[in-house]
């Protein structure tokens, strides 16, 4: 009854409930049912304008609930009043809701006199297009594409190795739309089920179990100090370094890759800066020697940190959010600079407008970070090519590795202390999807959790729970051979969208 009498309110509630399919709740059947109800509303819309409206309202409810963790990020910057945090998820949702509206408007044109297979497939194609747009427009916000709800359902999630997350999202929406046909047309639903079974069978035929541990495999030591954001400042670098050191273990017979999080090492560790830069901290060589003292002769430490850039006069021009490779001789053997920066977190868009309004970045400090050149692999002796994606970068499907230098492992240091209770498990789920897509193990090290070692098929090898101090010490998981998605990237999403869309158009014309 609510479906017909209060369609806009129904769309809002359905969008909010659909967000419960993601971590930490993982009620994915509820997401399918909510999408089915919303897709029925769009079909009932008397005009494309109404369809767009129902899509937008659905998106407002969905993204407000899904991004509720965003509120917590406003608790750590004096220049950004914490009260804004309670408005921010809703304000962000007002924009993000544009993309479900686009999908609803496109699908509305493919509706028939009654919901049919063409409408279901067309909605799936439209969703792929809108979700991909969301990932690229205005630097992109790819958080929680619908396909991520399948992470707990390994056989379905593993389809991402073939078609990627955005195409999996489209198939998920098409499946939800097919639920409308159960009572009227069972054959299309059966056909959708058979297609899913065929995809799973094809995936199973091509699947290869990651190789088991070998006795001389390198070890991974992942450190989670459980230091919250409000405990970190420029004056507590010594305490933080001691916490990290205490959890880093001791050298053994096997070589170790020791992995520290983003945002915990606050002192500068590079040489060569103007002397005034080091006036408030230890000499960088001393800091690196303390790090090296934790390592055996074949061990390497990867740690988050900050690098500075200067003009010819020695004045700081900008900084980069970086990962450094430190060896047992206290040398820096490589550096990765984060490329996909977080708007309002690591830089302030439109500063000419927002600064006069009193707004600032969520990360304390007045200097914006500069972006690095893009996905890169660090050649680490004894460990091979190690890819790096810092924090937010891991959510961008098809943009996490350098194809010319395919790594054997991806390191994803993050500072999830910003992310409240819902953000860390959602971030972990998206990292697991990247592992499936690329066929690569992924290691996450965070200050407060959830730190994890993820196998190349998306399984969790080991974790340190949220808000717990601890460390993981496991053998380095083996990579899988390159997946189809790792070879063609998001062309897979385009191919699936075109196939769904072309089939939808053909069914609609035949019905006429």
PyMOL commands that set and color helices and strands:
alter all, ss='L'
color gray80, all
select helices_A, chain A and resi 2-5+7-21+28-44+48-66+68-75+84-108+117-139+146-152+154-157+160-181+186-206+229-231+234-246+275-280+284-292+351-357+391-395+403-405+416-418+422-438+484-488+491-511
alter helices_A, ss='H'
color red, helices_A
select strands_A, chain A and resi 219-224+256-259+300-310+316-327+332-337+377-380+384-388+409-414+441-446+451-454+460-464+470-475
alter strands_A, ss='S'
color yellow, strands_A
deselect
rebuild
show_as cartoon
